[in-house]
Amino acid sequence: MITGKEIKVLDKNSEYHGVPTSTLMENAGKGVADFITKRLHPKEIIVFCGTGNNGGDGFVAARHLAKNYNLTVFLTGKENEIRSDISKNNFKKLKKSNVKIYDIGSLKLVDKLLTKNNIVIDSMLGIGLAGGLREPYLTLVKKINNAKKTIVSVDVPTGLGCNVAVKPSYTITFHDIKEGMNEKNSGKIKIFDIGIPKKAAEYVGPGELVTYYPIPKEDSHKGDNGRVLVVGGGPYIGAPALSGLAALRTGSDLVFIVTPKKAAKSITSFSPRWITPERLAKETARLSPNLIVRGLTNEEIIVLDDIEIIEDYIPKIDAAVIGPGLGSDKKTKDAIEKVIIKCEENNKKMVIDADAIQVVGKKPGIVKYSQTVITPHAGEFKELTNVKLDNNLEHRKKKVEEWAKKLGVTILLKGPTDVISDGEETELNDVHNQAMTVGGTGDVLAGIVGALLSKGVEPFNAARIGAFLNGAAGNIAFEKKSYGLVATDIIEEIPHVLKKYL
C-alpha cells in the first residue's frame, strides 16, 4: 500500500531515471482500456474525466477504446482548464478520434448520457484529495452512483475517503494499492504495472525533495523556517562551520554553533589561521556573519562545564546536529551524552554524526525511539552496533534495517551506495561522485539533514532528501572543480539544486 505523496515521489523519480510522466500516463490509460476490452465486453462507454492527470489517464483510455466502441467523454471542466501539458496533449489527440465530447456546460445532459451507456469510467479525481467533494464533482458522483451501471475507477475512486465517493465495481490502480483502498470502497482492485523503473522505487531522487521540502509561507517570519543548533568542534575546527553553513544553504533561518573557544574564534574570524585549505577558510569567513557562534568554557574541547551554556539554546531550536569535529576525548563524550539526553527530554530532533556516534554506541538507550537521524560510515556503524559490514549491498541493507528498527531511529549509512532506513522503509542513494571522499562532505550532509529536520520534515524523509541534495550538489561541484573540489564547493551548490527542482 502506498500513499499519495509517495506516488508523487515515484512519478518524479521515474522521470529522473528515464521514464517520463507522459509514458506512465500512456501505459496507465492503455491498461484501463485493455482491462475493459478483455473483461467487461462493453457496448457503449462513457468516460468522466477531470482536468488533472487522473483525467489525462482517462483521455488515453478513451482514445484506445474509441477504436472499437461507441464512446462518450464528459469533461468536468472546460478544455482551457486542463492543468498539465501531458493531459492537454492527450486531450488534443482524443479530439482527433471518433469520440463525442461534452464539457461541464452540458451538466444537465448527464442523466441522459448515463442511460445510454452500460460502462462508466470514473477518471475524475485521483489521489491527494483534501476535504470533501466540491461541485461539480459532488453532483456527478451522486448521478454516477444512482445510475446503477458497471463502474470502473481509474487509480482510485473519485472522492475516496470522503462522505460521498464513487462506488465502483472495479478499480484499476497503478503500481500498488493506494492508502485507504479496500474492496468495500473500491470494488475489485486490479493492480497494473505502468512501467515505473525499479530504480525509481528503490533509490532516492528529486522526487523526495519536490514532495517533502516545505516551501516557506509568504507571511513567515525569522525563525519560522527552522532553527538549528550545531554542537561540535574541538580538534577539528572547520567541521561545525561546514554543518552550520550547509544548514543555512538548505533554508534554515537561524543556525547556532556552540563550540570550544579556539574553534569559535576561527569560525568568526576572517583569518585562515585555523582552517585549511585556505579556500575553505575564506568561504567560512565570508559567510560566518550568518552564523551565531558561542564559545564555550574550554579552549580545546567540549566538557561537562559547558552543559549549562548548551542547555540555554535547546528551547530556542527545532533540531540539533551533534558531533561534527568533536574528537574522542572522554570528557567530551561524557558531555555529549548529557547534551543528547537534554535534547531528547525536550523532544528535539537530532542528527548524530561523527564522534557523537561513539557515545550512542555505548549507550543506545539515550536515542531509542526518538526523532533522530544517525549518519555513520561503515567504521562508525561498527562503533554504533558492534557489527562489521562487508561490501555486499544486500548485507548492508539488512543490517541497517535491523538496527534502525532495534533503535527506533533513522540510519543513513554512507558508502559507495548509501543505505537509508527507519526500520520499516529502506531506500538507497547513488547520487554522488568519487571526489566526495574529501574531508568535510559528511559534515555538510549532517547540516543539510539537520536543516530539513528543523523545517519539520520527518527523519526518514529528511535523510532521503539530504542524501540526494548533498550528492546532487556534489555532482555540480565536481563538474566545475573535478577532483579538486572541497566541502565548501558543495555548500555553494545546494541553492542551485533547490532552484532546479523546487
Secondary structure by P-SEA (a helix, b strand, c coil): cccaaaaaaaaaaaaaacccaaaaaaaaaaaaaaaaaccccccbbbbbbcccaaaaaaaaaaaaaacccbbbbbbcccccccccaaaaaaaaaaaaccbbbbccccccaaaaaaaaccbbbcccccccccccccaaaaaaaaaaaacccbbbbccccccccccccccccccccccccccccccccccbbbbbbccccccccccccccccccccccccccccccccbbbbbbbbccccaaaaaaaaaaaaacccbbbbbbcaaaaaaaaccccccccaaaaaaaaaaaccccccccccccccccccaaaaaaaaccccccccccccccccaaaaaaaaaaaaaaaaabbbbbbcccaaaaaaacccccccccbbbbbcaaaaaaaccccccccaaaaaaaaaaaaaaacccccccccbbbbbcccbbbbbccccccccccaaaaaaaaaaaaaaaacccaaaaaaaaaaaaaaaaaaaaaaccccccaaaaaaaaaaaaaacc
